[in-house]
Amino acid sequence: PTVASCPRDNILMDGRGLVWEAPSCVLPDCYDPVPPGYQFNADGWSCSEGFFGSAERSCGTDRNCEKEIMLIGCQQLQPCRIPVASERCRYDYSSCRSTLDGNTCEIRCLSPFYTSAQVGQARCPAGNVNPEQELEVILLPNCEAVCDRFPPPGYQALSPSRWQCADGYLGSAEVSCTIMEVDGSCISSSTFSGCSERRPCASPRDKAAGCIYELQGCETIDAGSTSCEIGCKHPYRGSSAVATCPDNNTDPLRQADVMLPECVVKAPCPDPESGVPAAYRYSGNVLSPVACAPGYHGEALRQCVAKPLPDSNNTCFAEGNFSGCEPIQPCLAPSIVSTDCELEHDCPESMPPGLSCEIRCRKPLIGDPAVVRCPGNNTQPMKVADWTPPRCRCPNPQMIPPGYQPGAGDDWTCLAGFVGKARKVCPCGGEASMLMGCNAPIICGAAGFTDTDMRNGYVGGELRFGPSTIAGRIDEDGVYRYQVFWADDCGVLLSSQPEPILSLPPRTIGGLSMNLWPNGCCKTDVYIAALAPLQLPGDARTLVVQVLTSSGPAPDALVVPLVDESYQDTVTSPPKGTVGKASSCALNVLVFGFLWLRW
């Protein structure tokens, strides 16, 4: 027992301040009935037979707080299960159904499906208390399947395990026994293979069909037989052959092996009942007795051939057969349309045999005409007449326009002072060839020269002129510089003053500029050249503005009137116009006129 006390200074209520310790209480020995699986002996408590584990004893109370003995630690031994993957149609585990606690059992082959002199073994682990534990297989017997042998035709047993092909069969006999489980039952089946019946070959009658061959003893040809003979049937003549069937033939559809003899129908033989065909005639020549009739062409041939009698497929008669001659046909003219730029012809669309015509180079092209000919012996209905296209070329023009000169071979080039790329052109259907591409640049116009130096015999001021034109279009392509020279009243440069008095580069540096001359019009003041005061040469009456190209000066130039303004009098020069080597000078013209000059 223990003592509980309440402190003098306890301020807690409801007995919570009580000081005490719980007494040590134990149950005395109890003698209730012992549960199954336990036994008591001199060594104390242990597991009884059929149980496994380590027995432990204790006392407890039941729900009525009565003393009760408690034993734990022993479990009942359990037999092992037969393995799930046990091939139950092969192995017999019947002696293993109650094996437990380290014991072994025998595994045998399942009769009557398998047999073996060997016995296998399985074991249940010692102390097994798990009812789901599978047997441990130590050794499986070597089982041989056993089937009821009911062989199909062609198989013969030498022993229970040895078989051969029966007489009349070929191959290597193979027999297998298969055991399987079907709907929970084991069944056995035997499989025989490898032996094929020796068969006769099919008759070669399909190969030798018709009235050419005659067959004897060929209805059935046994394997290894050579009884089938094939010869030529009247009216054919030739050698004979033998059809054979291989000794090891097992294919009932195989035809007999045979190399058919060569059979021919030899002369003489009569012509067809309808007579000689219209395309043939007899020539009277012994070596070539037949020929093609007029209107036909080819290599005429007459042969004796066999033809079946009416209402018969296997009886023939000999008759002459003609071949090789075809009707002579017209040719088609070459396909050249009327709009072709290179060739033309007047050939008919259908050309009779032997006819010829010409195909010519179409103007302005030149070249030797080609001959188109339909062969006199043509037999092809859609044949195009034989021809070789003529070699046509573009000739040089008879009149060479200014600005062109011959180059290497058939090429042309632009003369010095001309711009562009020369090319020779033959217009489709034109009358003559022409040269194109070379143009002489010339200034489109000038606003004129204004002399601001009032001294007599001196000039100075501004010269205003427009850009270059090429083929009537404002264009400075190819222009290198603009140069101004002294000239006489006819626009001829002064020999005493060969150097230019002014030189200006083009503003576009070659090409077009819509900003300088909108819509391509000629602005006569695009260039304003300031001429410093110079003494006027005695015979100078005009200024010449010339275009300088990369190949030299242009052949045409612009002549600008020159007026020496002074306090005394006024000198005038000819009006605007074209002058040069082939031009003449016109005097007594209006003041401030212009003249274009060609050198």
C-alpha positions as a printed NumPy array, in Angstrom:
array([[   0.   ,    0.   ,    0.   ],
       [   0.984,    3.707,   -0.29 ],
       [   0.12 ,    6.869,    1.767],
       [  -1.463,   10.039,    0.312],
       [  -1.132,   13.453,    2.118],
       [  -2.525,   16.978,    1.65 ],
       [   0.   ,   19.855,    2.135],
       [  -0.826,   22.538,    4.711],
       [  -0.534,   25.302,    2.14 ],
       [  -2.66 ,   23.555,   -0.493],
       [  -4.848,   26.037,   -2.305],
       [  -6.075,   23.66 ,   -5.002],
       [  -9.584,   22.429,   -4.857],
       [ -11.274,   19.181,   -5.806],
       [  -8.407,   17.089,   -4.379],
       [  -5.942,   18.17 ,   -6.991],
       [  -3.305,   19.073,   -4.474],
       [  -3.102,   15.506,   -3.028],
       [   0.462,   14.1  ,   -2.921],
       [   0.728,   10.26 ,   -3.546],
       [   2.39 ,    7.444,   -5.528],
       [   0.542,    4.551,   -7.218],
       [   1.142,    1.15 ,   -5.528],
       [   2.799,   -1.737,   -7.502],
       [   0.038,   -4.272,   -8.23 ],
       [   0.605,   -7.781,   -9.801],
       [  -1.712,  -10.718,  -10.416],
       [  -0.996,  -13.946,   -8.573],
       [  -0.648,  -17.223,  -10.545],
       [  -3.729,  -18.131,  -12.584],
       [  -4.767,  -21.569,  -13.783],
       [  -7.29 ,  -21.034,  -16.586],
       [  -7.463,  -23.632,  -19.474],
       [  -4.389,  -23.519,  -21.848],
       [  -5.249,  -22.425,  -25.435],
       [  -4.407,  -24.804,  -28.353],
       [  -0.819,  -24.836,  -29.569],
       [   0.876,  -24.467,  -26.196],
       [   2.221,  -26.997,  -23.664],
       [   3.972,  -26.78 ,  -20.289],
       [   6.854,  -29.021,  -19.273],
       [   9.923,  -28.932,  -17.114],
       [  11.497,  -26.244,  -19.3  ],
       [   8.443,  -24.019,  -19.12 ],
       [   5.952,  -23.08 ,  -21.789],
       [   6.561,  -24.144,  -25.451],
       [   4.686,  -24.696,  -28.697],
       [   2.965,  -28.029,  -28.928],
       [   3.306,  -30.415,  -31.897],
       [   1.908,  -28.983,  -35.149],
       [   2.712,  -25.432,  -34.069],
       [   5.786,  -23.259,  -34.566],
       [   7.162,  -20.233,  -32.763],
       [   8.382,  -19.107,  -29.263],
       [   5.796,  -19.384,  -26.471],
       [   5.429,  -16.418,  -24.105],
       [   3.199,  -16.429,  -20.977],
       [   1.585,  -13.509,  -19.167],
       [  -1.451,  -12.823,  -17.015],
       [  -4.217,  -10.439,  -17.745],
       [  -7.81 ,   -9.766,  -16.874],
       [ -10.934,  -10.372,  -18.721],
       [ -13.72 ,   -7.856,  -19.137],
       [ -14.93 ,   -8.707,  -15.656],
       [ -11.504,   -7.939,  -14.224],
       [ -11.054,  -11.606,  -13.381],
       [  -7.548,  -13.054,  -13.608],
       [  -6.823,  -14.74 ,  -16.938],
       [  -3.732,  -16.47 ,  -18.389],
       [  -2.399,  -15.118,  -21.733],
       [  -0.105,  -17.16 ,  -24.111],
       [   1.307,  -15.782,  -27.379],
       [   3.999,  -16.672,  -29.968],
       [   2.885,  -20.079,  -31.387],
       [   1.255,  -20.434,  -34.862],
       [  -0.087,  -23.594,  -36.474],
       [   2.113,  -25.154,  -39.179],
       [   0.621,  -24.89 ,  -42.735],
       [   1.161,  -27.176,  -45.772],
       [   2.695,  -25.529,  -48.907],
       [   0.685,  -24.873,  -52.058],
       [   1.413,  -26.444,  -55.415],
       [   3.22 ,  -23.853,  -57.608],
       [   0.887,  -21.846,  -59.834],
       [   3.187,  -22.251,  -62.885],
       [   3.311,  -25.995,  -62.501],
       [   2.367,  -27.144,  -66.047],
       [  -0.293,  -29.317,  -64.581],
       [  -0.703,  -31.36 ,  -67.78 ],
       [   3.004,  -32.32 ,  -67.568],
       [   3.805,  -32.759,  -63.843],
       [   1.942,  -34.73 ,  -61.106],
       [   2.087,  -33.022,  -57.65 ],
       [  -0.51 ,  -35.285,  -56.004],
       [   1.956,  -36.536,  -53.33 ],
       [   2.774,  -32.953,  -52.324],
       [  -0.645,  -31.711,  -51.272],
       [  -0.003,  -32.054,  -47.459],
       [   3.722,  -31.423,  -47.313],
       [   4.747,  -29.095,  -44.482],
       [   7.528,  -28.101,  -42.023],
       [  10.656,  -28.846,  -44.114],
       [   9.387,  -32.147,  -45.54 ],
       [   9.928,  -33.141,  -49.199],
       [   7.643,  -34.788,  -51.72 ],
       [   7.928,  -36.491,  -55.142],
       [   7.101,  -34.854,  -58.482],
       [   6.203,  -37.341,  -61.22 ],
       [   5.226,  -37.061,  -64.91 ],
       [   1.474,  -36.886,  -65.395],
       [   0.197,  -40.187,  -66.791],
       [  -0.927,  -41.082,  -69.421],
       [   0.317,  -37.968,  -71.201],
       [   3.944,  -38.047,  -70.179],
       [   6.349,  -40.765,  -69.066],
       [   9.78 ,  -40.768,  -67.461],
       [  11.881,  -43.088,  -65.286],
       [  13.071,  -40.05 ,  -63.366],
       [  11.314,  -38.657,  -60.225],
       [  11.491,  -34.994,  -59.241],
       [  11.452,  -33.488,  -55.754],
       [   9.9  ,  -30.452,  -53.977],
       [  10.142,  -29.163,  -50.386],
       [   8.038,  -27.08 ,  -48.028],
       [  10.192,  -24.663,  -45.965],
       [  10.688,  -25.587,  -42.262],
       [   8.366,  -23.769,  -39.869],
       [   6.015,  -22.615,  -42.615],
       [   2.922,  -20.987,  -41.145],
       [   1.923,  -19.144,  -44.385],
       [  -0.965,  -20.949,  -46.135],
       [  -0.038,  -19.156,  -49.439],
       [   3.565,  -20.381,  -49.467],
       [   4.386,  -22.396,  -52.646],
       [   6.507,  -25.532,  -52.662],
       [  10.194,  -25.048,  -53.442],
       [  10.977,  -27.168,  -56.542],
       [  14.321,  -28.928,  -56.115],
       [  14.263,  -31.065,  -59.298],
       [  11.793,  -31.547,  -62.139],
       [  11.618,  -34.883,  -63.959],
       [  12.423,  -35.044,  -67.694],
       [   9.007,  -35.923,  -69.126],
       [   8.449,  -37.269,  -72.656],
       [   5.052,  -36.682,  -74.245],
       [   3.027,  -39.788,  -75.056],
       [   0.33 ,  -39.715,  -77.778],
       [  -1.848,  -42.299,  -79.392],
       [  -0.261,  -42.823,  -82.819],
       [  -2.821,  -42.968,  -85.605],
       [  -0.708,  -41.936,  -88.617],
       [  -2.227,  -40.698,  -91.864],
       [  -1.364,  -42.505,  -95.125],
       [   2.296,  -42.312,  -96.053],
       [   3.893,  -42.876,  -92.607],
       [   5.365,  -46.102,  -91.215],
       [   6.649,  -46.676,  -87.624],
       [  10.081,  -48.228,  -87.113],
       [   9.776,  -47.925,  -83.296],
       [   7.588,  -45.901,  -80.908],
       [   9.862,  -42.911,  -81.515],
       [  11.143,  -43.551,  -85.065],
       [   9.139,  -43.123,  -88.272],
       [   9.769,  -43.278,  -92.008],
       [   7.853,  -42.526,  -95.221],
       [   5.863,  -45.49 ,  -96.514],
       [   6.279,  -46.94 , -100.002],
       [   5.04 ,  -44.545, -102.685],
       [   5.896,  -41.508, -100.553],
       [   8.96 ,  -39.253, -100.58 ],
       [  10.597,  -37.097,  -97.938],
       [  11.765,  -37.312,  -94.318],
       [   9.117,  -38.271,  -91.772],
       [   8.727,  -35.995,  -88.773],
       [   6.307,  -36.825,  -85.946],
       [   5.594,  -34.637,  -82.928],
       [   3.318,  -35.069,  -79.887],
       [   1.607,  -32.033,  -78.355],
       [  -0.135,  -31.965,  -74.921],
       [  -2.355,  -28.99 ,  -74.138],
       [  -4.983,  -27.96 ,  -71.617],
       [  -8.435,  -27.208,  -72.992],
       [ -11.272,  -26.122,  -70.696],
       [  -9.52 ,  -27.613,  -67.648],
       [  -8.81 ,  -30.965,  -69.326],
       [  -5.559,  -32.294,  -70.797],
       [  -5.662,  -33.588,  -74.359],
       [  -2.973,  -34.999,  -76.653],
       [  -2.52 ,  -34.783,  -80.429],
       [   0.049,  -36.117,  -82.896],
       [   1.376,  -34.138,  -85.904],
       [   2.838,  -35.926,  -88.92 ],
       [   4.783,  -34.052,  -91.616],
       [   7.534,  -34.468,  -94.182],
       [   6.146,  -37.237,  -96.411],
       [   4.544,  -36.429,  -99.782],
       [   2.925,  -38.876, -102.128],
       [   4.8  ,  -39.656, -105.338],
       [   2.552,  -38.307, -108.133],
       [   2.417,  -38.61 , -111.924],
       [   2.952,  -35.492, -114.055],
       [   0.198,  -33.747, -115.983],
       [   0.073,  -34.32 , -119.711],
       [   1.951,  -31.744, -121.87 ],
       [  -1.121,  -31.539, -124.097],
       [  -1.56 ,  -27.825, -123.223],
       [   1.94 ,  -27.097, -124.51 ],
       [   1.348,  -29.139, -127.646],
       [  -2.188,  -27.932, -128.368],
       [  -3.445,  -27.409, -131.908],
       [  -2.748,  -29.336, -135.043],
       [   1.064,  -29.152, -135.   ],
       [   1.909,  -32.037, -132.635],
       [   0.749,  -35.609, -132.212],
       [   0.984,  -37.193, -128.709],
       [   1.268,  -40.926, -127.928],
       [   1.166,  -42.414, -124.428],
       [   0.843,  -38.989, -122.816],
       [  -2.457,  -39.152, -120.941],
       [  -0.764,  -40.113, -117.646],
       [   2.989,  -39.9  , -117.147],
       [   4.131,  -41.646, -113.992],
       [   7.061,  -40.294, -111.997],
       [  10.274,  -41.511, -113.602],
       [   8.468,  -42.523, -116.805],
       [   9.574,  -41.703, -120.398],
       [   6.589,  -43.233, -122.16 ],
       [   5.213,  -39.956, -123.682],
       [   6.342,  -39.375, -127.294],
       [   5.542,  -36.164, -129.186],
       [   5.861,  -35.994, -133.004],
       [   4.825,  -33.705, -135.855],
       [   1.294,  -34.038, -137.159],
       [   0.378,  -33.862, -140.865],
       [   0.865,  -31.55 , -142.752],
       [   3.858,  -30.702, -140.534],
       [   7.15 ,  -32.543, -140.768],
       [  10.073,  -32.707, -138.376],
       [  11.691,  -34.631, -135.554],
       [  10.112,  -36.076, -132.387],
       [  10.635,  -35.608, -128.649],
       [  10.013,  -37.498, -125.402],
       [   8.293,  -35.964, -122.369],
       [   9.573,  -37.086, -118.96 ],
       [   8.31 ,  -36.895, -115.389],
       [  10.933,  -36.523, -112.609],
       [  11.295,  -39.58 , -110.391],
       [  10.797,  -37.463, -107.247],
       [   7.726,  -35.551, -108.421],
       [   5.106,  -34.874, -105.727],
       [   3.256,  -32.008, -107.476],
       [   0.053,  -33.301, -109.148],
       [  -0.197,  -30.125, -111.282],
       [   3.305,  -30.255, -112.691],
       [   3.454,  -30.797, -116.424],
       [   5.899,  -33.264, -117.874],
       [   9.248,  -31.845, -118.993],
       [   9.579,  -31.665, -122.769],
       [  11.417,  -29.724, -125.49 ],
       [   8.857,  -29.637, -128.294],
       [  10.189,  -30.725, -131.693],
       [  10.575,  -28.241, -134.547],
       [   7.79 ,  -28.857, -137.021],
       [   7.446,  -27.045, -140.35 ],
       [   5.129,  -27.163, -143.338],
       [   7.198,  -27.587, -146.476],
       [   6.361,  -26.781, -150.107],
       [   4.623,  -27.381, -152.364],
       [   1.254,  -26.182, -151.183],
       [  -1.703,  -24.62 , -153.03 ],
       [  -2.642,  -20.927, -153.04 ],
       [  -5.624,  -19.816, -150.935],
       [  -9.031,  -20.664, -152.365],
       [  -9.625,  -16.92 , -152.862],
       [  -6.547,  -16.676, -155.054],
       [  -3.369,  -14.592, -154.797],
       [  -3.953,  -11.465, -152.669],
       [  -4.114,   -8.159, -154.594],
       [  -0.844,   -6.94 , -153.058],
       [   1.18 ,   -9.812, -154.62 ],
       [   2.084,  -11.239, -157.994],
       [   4.215,  -14.066, -159.281],
       [   7.475,  -12.763, -160.77 ],
       [   8.623,  -15.8  , -162.726],
       [  11.99 ,  -15.588, -160.952],
       [  13.088,  -18.899, -159.489],
       [  15.013,  -17.263, -156.646],
       [  12.261,  -14.746, -155.827],
       [   9.055,  -16.264, -157.148],
       [   6.716,  -13.623, -155.665],
       [   6.866,   -9.816, -155.725],
       [   4.736,   -6.885, -154.614],
       [   2.067,   -5.753, -157.047],
       [   2.055,   -2.164, -158.403],
       [   1.02 ,    0.271, -155.657],
       [   2.571,   -1.921, -152.976],
       [   6.072,   -2.18 , -151.559],
       [   8.014,   -4.478, -149.263],
       [   9.811,   -7.811, -149.23 ],
       [   7.313,  -10.249, -150.69 ],
       [   7.319,  -13.714, -149.127],
       [   5.24 ,  -16.844, -149.764],
       [   5.297,  -19.623, -147.144],
       [   3.409,  -22.849, -146.683],
       [   1.45 ,  -22.689, -143.426],
       [  -0.983,  -25.039, -141.727],
       [  -4.544,  -23.895, -141.101],
       [  -7.219,  -25.766, -139.15 ],
       [ -10.03 ,  -27.367, -141.041],
       [ -13.432,  -25.799, -140.492],
       [ -15.019,  -26.934, -137.22 ],
       [ -11.767,  -28.588, -136.162],
       [  -9.056,  -27.58 , -133.696],
       [  -6.633,  -30.47 , -134.15 ],
       [  -6.73 ,  -31.204, -137.904],
       [  -4.948,  -28.892, -140.357],
       [  -4.286,  -28.522, -144.066],
       [  -1.403,  -26.782, -145.883],
       [  -1.93 ,  -23.507, -147.782],
       [   0.267,  -20.773, -149.26 ],
       [   0.5  ,  -17.627, -147.117],
       [   1.668,  -14.267, -148.555],
       [   3.269,  -11.544, -146.437],
       [   5.597,   -8.533, -146.574],
       [   3.855,   -6.115, -148.983],
       [   2.136,   -2.939, -147.762],
       [   0.238,   -0.285, -149.793],
       [   2.285,    2.745, -150.843],
       [   1.093,    5.84 , -148.92 ],
       [   1.366,    9.63 , -149.404],
       [   3.492,   11.667, -146.967],
       [   2.591,   14.566, -144.733],
       [   4.233,   17.896, -145.561],
       [   6.544,   19.402, -142.905],
       [   4.602,   21.364, -140.299],
       [   5.607,   24.984, -140.981],
       [   2.965,   27.585, -140.111],
       [   2.396,   30.619, -142.294],
       [   3.553,   32.897, -139.473],
       [   6.953,   31.198, -139.167],
       [   9.649,   33.889, -139.273],
       [  12.405,   31.65 , -140.662],
       [  10.965,   29.203, -143.226],
       [   8.27 ,   29.077, -145.888],
       [   7.159,   26.53 , -148.489],
       [   4.443,   25.796, -151.023],
       [   4.294,   22.003, -150.524],
       [   0.822,   20.384, -150.512],
       [  -0.395,   19.129, -147.164],
       [  -0.533,   15.554, -148.543],
       [   2.42 ,   14.745, -150.794],
       [   2.007,   11.875, -153.267],
       [   4.793,    9.255, -153.274],
       [   7.818,   10.453, -155.264],
       [   6.825,   14.153, -155.138],
       [   9.386,   16.781, -154.057],
       [   9.14 ,   20.467, -153.214],
       [  11.298,   23.211, -151.656],
       [  11.468,   24.846, -148.271],
       [  13.028,   28.326, -148.476],
       [  14.379,   30.879, -146.039],
       [  11.771,   33.556, -145.53 ],
       [  12.743,   37.099, -146.51 ],
       [  14.792,   38.916, -145.463],
       [  16.751,   35.78 , -144.39 ],
       [  18.866,   34.088, -147.055],
       [  20.195,   30.554, -147.511],
       [  20.107,   27.588, -149.86 ],
       [  16.623,   26.029, -150.143],
       [  16.027,   22.525, -148.832],
       [  14.363,   19.765, -150.83 ],
       [  11.369,   17.978, -149.322],
       [  10.741,   14.546, -150.839],
       [   8.182,   11.818, -150.235],
       [   9.834,    8.438, -150.961],
       [   8.273,    6.624, -153.895],
       [   8.031,    3.412, -151.842],
       [   6.631,    4.911, -148.622],
       [   4.289,    2.539, -146.773],
       [   3.875,    4.533, -143.555],
       [   0.481,    6.294, -143.581],
       [   1.532,    9.117, -141.207],
       [   5.105,    9.58 , -142.383],
       [   6.397,   13.165, -142.689],
       [   8.264,   13.752, -145.949],
       [  12.048,   13.572, -145.711],
       [  13.782,   16.957, -145.422],
       [  16.65 ,   18.74 , -143.719],
       [  16.014,   22.33 , -142.514],
       [  17.985,   24.897, -144.536],
       [  20.615,   27.008, -142.812],
       [  19.214,   30.52 , -142.889],
       [  21.158,   33.639, -141.988],
       [  20.517,   37.329, -141.768],
       [  22.452,   39.187, -144.565],
       [  24.142,   42.566, -144.239],
       [  22.02 ,   45.463, -145.477],
       [  22.817,   46.811, -148.945],
       [  22.798,   50.405, -147.715],
       [  24.82 ,   51.014, -144.548],
       [  23.309,   53.853, -142.486],
       [  25.613,   56.401, -140.797],
       [  27.201,   55.343, -137.545],
       [  27.922,   51.647, -138.22 ],
       [  31.032,   49.723, -139.181],
       [  31.701,   45.957, -139.599],
       [  33.122,   44.142, -136.589],
       [  34.535,   40.665, -136.059],
       [  32.759,   37.929, -138.005],
       [  29.116,   38.819, -138.567],
       [  29.073,   41.493, -135.836],
       [  28.754,   45.259, -136.238],
       [  29.982,   48.102, -134.036],
       [  29.162,   51.802, -133.636],
       [  31.478,   54.367, -135.276],
       [  33.417,   56.804, -133.112],
       [  31.136,   59.515, -131.766],
       [  28.056,   57.287, -131.825],
       [  26.587,   55.71 , -128.687],
       [  24.681,   52.447, -128.156],
       [  25.209,   48.807, -129.182],
       [  25.031,   47.888, -132.838],
       [  22.928,   44.934, -133.852],
       [  21.772,   43.504, -137.147],
       [  18.072,   42.679, -137.346],
       [  15.993,   40.788, -139.9  ],
       [  12.33 ,   41.716, -139.191],
       [   9.922,   38.806, -139.454],
       [   8.517,   38.944, -142.976],
       [  10.376,   42.191, -143.764],
       [  11.865,   43.117, -147.116],
       [  15.45 ,   43.718, -145.989],
       [  17.749,   43.507, -143.016],
       [  18.597,   46.608, -141.   ],
       [  21.129,   47.894, -138.51 ],
       [  19.919,   49.285, -135.193],
       [  21.272,   50.555, -131.911],
       [  23.824,   53.278, -132.873],
       [  22.806,   56.939, -132.493],
       [  24.594,   60.288, -132.714],
       [  24.002,   62.448, -129.621],
       [  23.248,   66.136, -130.358],
       [  22.236,   69.033, -128.181],
       [  18.492,   69.586, -128.254],
       [  18.711,   73.412, -128.434],
       [  20.187,   76.574, -126.9  ],
       [  18.853,   79.773, -125.37 ],
       [  21.836,   81.539, -126.938],
       [  24.885,   83.53 , -125.975],
       [  24.695,   86.937, -124.314],
       [  27.769,   89.159, -124.614],
       [  28.186,   91.327, -121.518],
       [  31.571,   92.761, -122.548],
       [  30.814,   96.061, -124.317],
       [  34.26 ,   96.414, -125.827],
       [  34.554,   96.127, -129.525],
       [  36.464,   92.953, -130.511],
       [  35.968,   91.291, -127.137],
       [  33.226,   88.927, -125.985],
       [  32.324,   87.509, -122.606],
       [  29.141,   86.394, -120.883],
       [  26.839,   83.377, -120.513],
       [  26.156,   80.585, -122.989],
       [  22.911,   78.738, -122.282],
       [  22.098,   75.385, -123.948],
       [  20.092,   72.214, -123.383],
       [  21.054,   68.526, -122.862],
       [  21.86 ,   65.869, -125.439],
       [  19.223,   64.038, -127.45 ],
       [  19.615,   60.451, -128.667],
       [  17.216,   59.246, -131.366],
       [  14.914,   62.192, -130.66 ],
       [  14.796,   61.51 , -126.9  ],
       [  16.387,   63.617, -124.181],
       [  19.182,   61.309, -123.019],
       [  22.806,   61.791, -121.915],
       [  23.73 ,   58.097, -122.024],
       [  27.279,   57.898, -123.413],
       [  27.942,   61.667, -123.107],
       [  31.427,   62.331, -121.724],
       [  31.594,   66.148, -121.919],
       [  30.165,   69.18 , -123.709],
       [  32.779,   71.304, -125.558],
       [  32.494,   74.852, -127.017],
       [  34.672,   75.996, -129.999],
       [  35.158,   79.149, -132.12 ],
       [  33.705,   78.743, -135.631],
       [  33.247,   80.786, -138.794],
       [  29.97 ,   81.968, -140.201],
       [  29.357,   78.469, -141.687],
       [  29.95 ,   76.729, -138.372],
       [  33.382,   75.424, -139.379],
       [  35.822,   75.259, -136.489],
       [  38.68 ,   77.725, -136.792],
       [  41.889,   75.911, -137.642],
       [  43.761,   78.563, -135.704],
       [  41.773,   77.761, -132.546],
       [  41.666,   73.898, -132.279],
       [  41.221,   73.758, -128.497],
       [  37.789,   74.204, -126.862],
       [  37.202,   77.487, -125.073],
       [  34.73 ,   75.774, -122.664],
       [  34.299,   72.142, -121.443],
       [  31.488,   70.944, -119.14 ],
       [  30.611,   67.477, -117.77 ],
       [  27.006,   66.221, -118.184],
       [  24.811,   66.884, -115.198],
       [  23.364,   63.359, -115.197],
       [  26.724,   61.6  , -115.725],
       [  25.019,   59.502, -118.422],
       [  21.386,   58.45 , -118.587],
       [  18.052,   60.159, -117.956],
       [  16.934,   62.688, -115.34 ],
       [  13.301,   63.687, -115.093],
       [  14.23 ,   66.359, -112.535],
       [  16.264,   68.26 , -115.145],
       [  13.857,   67.946, -118.066],
       [  10.321,   66.96 , -116.996],
       [   8.318,   64.93 , -119.5  ],
       [  11.385,   64.73 , -121.747],
       [  11.028,   68.287, -123.096],
       [  14.039,   70.303, -124.201],
       [  15.043,   72.938, -121.658],
       [  17.466,   75.235, -123.437],
       [  19.042,   76.61 , -120.264],
       [  19.938,   73.398, -118.415],
       [  23.594,   74.331, -118.916],
       [  24.804,   77.917, -118.227],
       [  28.462,   78.285, -119.166],
       [  30.264,   81.445, -118.101],
       [  32.668,   82.598, -120.798],
       [  35.411,   84.871, -119.455],
       [  36.118,   87.957, -121.633],
       [  38.225,   86.905, -124.594],
       [  39.487,   88.711, -127.648],
       [  37.336,   87.691, -130.566],
       [  39.357,   85.946, -133.337],
       [  39.136,   87.885, -136.564],
       [  37.195,   85.216, -138.513],
       [  35.049,   83.964, -135.578],
       [  31.371,   84.439, -136.241],
       [  29.697,   81.582, -134.285],
       [  30.096,   79.262, -131.293],
       [  29.852,   75.485, -131.857],
       [  28.642,   73.276, -128.914],
       [  29.698,   69.689, -129.488],
       [  29.043,   66.443, -127.584],
       [  32.17 ,   64.423, -126.736],
       [  31.546,   60.659, -126.235],
       [  33.944,   58.072, -124.834],
       [  34.779,   57.043, -128.412],
       [  35.21 ,   60.559, -129.809],
       [  33.288,   63.699, -130.82 ],
       [  29.731,   63.265, -132.047],
       [  29.251,   63.852, -135.777],
       [  26.588,   66.512, -135.206],
       [  27.019,   69.801, -133.302],
       [  24.945,   72.877, -132.435],
       [  25.958,   76.26 , -133.933],
       [  25.103,   79.24 , -131.706],
       [  25.147,   82.798, -133.224],
       [  27.836,   85.089, -131.804],
       [  27.081,   88.815, -131.431],
       [  29.838,   91.205, -130.268],
       [  27.919,   93.833, -128.344],
       [  29.642,   97.249, -128.42 ],
       [  28.857,  100.866, -128.302],
       [  29.606,  101.245, -132.023],
       [  27.839,   98.517, -134.031],
       [  26.46 ,   94.983, -133.959],
       [  27.833,   91.941, -135.789],
       [  25.358,   89.216, -136.687],
       [  25.863,   85.585, -137.742],
       [  23.779,   82.921, -139.519],
       [  20.605,   81.51 , -137.923],
       [  20.152,   78.069, -136.343],
       [  20.585,   75.09 , -138.702],
       [  22.596,   71.925, -139.433],
       [  25.95 ,   72.413, -141.101],
       [  29.084,   70.318, -141.556],
       [  31.143,   68.586, -144.176],
       [  28.142,   68.025, -146.409],
       [  26.319,   71.282, -145.602],
       [  26.414,   74.727, -147.181],
       [  26.437,   78.081, -145.446],
       [  23.496,   80.433, -145.722],
       [  24.255,   84.174, -145.32 ],
       [  22.041,   87.192, -144.596],
       [  19.963,   85.32 , -142.005],
       [  18.117,   86.523, -138.96 ],
       [  19.999,   87.592, -135.865],
       [  20.144,   85.084, -132.936],
       [  19.376,   82.143, -135.204],
       [  21.047,   78.727, -134.627],
       [  22.707,   76.146, -136.843],
       [  23.245,   72.38 , -136.228],
       [  26.485,   71.21 , -137.716],
       [  27.383,   67.681, -138.981],
       [  31.081,   67.01 , -139.442]])
